[in-house]
Amino acid sequence: MGTEAVLALMEATPTSQPVVIALSGNQTVRVPLMHCVEKTSAVAEAMSSKRFKEAQELRGRSFKGNLETYIRLSKLRPK
């Protein structure tokens, strides 16, 4: 991701849209900053309205998988 960040900086102009460097699957991608802000706000709104499934879907596949793993592991008890 560091290389992509450097490339984004080198290619940027004063009128370039700000981006966040992220991973999508196993690919490094540039996501418009405002899209990230809007998505984060949507997650916060869903959480405050107790729409947890919607918040989970907004967070994405990786979050959902990590949450399921956490729930499974938190239920395990040593013998």
C-alpha positions in Angstrom: 0.0 0.0 0.0 2.9 2.3 0.6 4.0 2.2 -3.0 0.5 3.0 -4.2 0.4 6.0 -1.7 3.6 7.3 -3.2 2.3 6.9 -6.7 -0.9 8.7 -5.8 1.1 11.6 -4.4 3.4 11.8 -7.4 0.4 11.8 -9.8 -1.6 14.3 -7.7 -2.4 17.8 -9.0 -3.8 20.7 -7.1 -7.3 19.8 -8.5 -7.0 16.0 -7.8 -9.7 14.5 -5.7 -8.4 13.3 -2.3 -8.2 9.5 -2.1 -7.7 6.9 0.6 -5.4 3.9 -0.3 -7.2 0.7 0.7 -7.3 -3.0 0.0 -10.2 -4.5 -2.0 -9.7 -8.3 -1.9 -6.0 -8.6 -2.4 -5.7 -5.5 -4.6 -4.5 -2.0 -3.6 -7.1 0.6 -4.7 -7.7 4.3 -4.5 -11.0 5.2 -3.0 -12.3 8.8 -3.0 -12.1 10.3 0.4 -15.6 11.5 0.4 -16.9 8.1 -0.4 -15.1 6.7 2.7 -16.5 9.5 4.8 -20.1 8.9 3.6 -19.7 5.2 4.2 -18.4 5.7 7.7 -21.3 8.1 8.4 -23.7 5.5 7.1 -22.2 2.8 9.4 -22.5 5.2 12.4 -26.1 6.0 11.6 -27.0 2.3 11.3 -25.3 1.5 14.6 -27.0 4.4 16.4 -30.3 3.2 15.0 -29.5 -0.4 16.1 -29.6 -1.7 12.5 -26.6 -4.0 13.2 -27.0 -6.2 10.1 -27.0 -3.2 7.9 -23.9 -1.8 9.6 -22.2 -5.1 9.2 -23.0 -5.2 5.5 -21.7 -1.6 5.1 -18.4 -2.6 6.7 -17.8 -5.3 4.1 -17.0 -9.0 3.7 -13.7 -9.0 5.7 -15.4 -7.3 8.6 -18.2 -9.8 8.6 -15.7 -12.7 8.5 -13.7 -11.3 11.3 -16.8 -10.7 13.4 -17.9 -14.3 12.9 -14.5 -15.6 13.9 -14.5 -13.4 17.0 -18.0 -14.6 18.0 -16.9 -18.2 17.6 -13.7 -17.8 19.5 -15.3 -15.8 22.3 -17.6 -18.7 23.0 -14.8 -21.2 23.5 -13.9 -22.0 27.1 -10.7 -23.9 28.2 -11.2 -27.2 29.8 
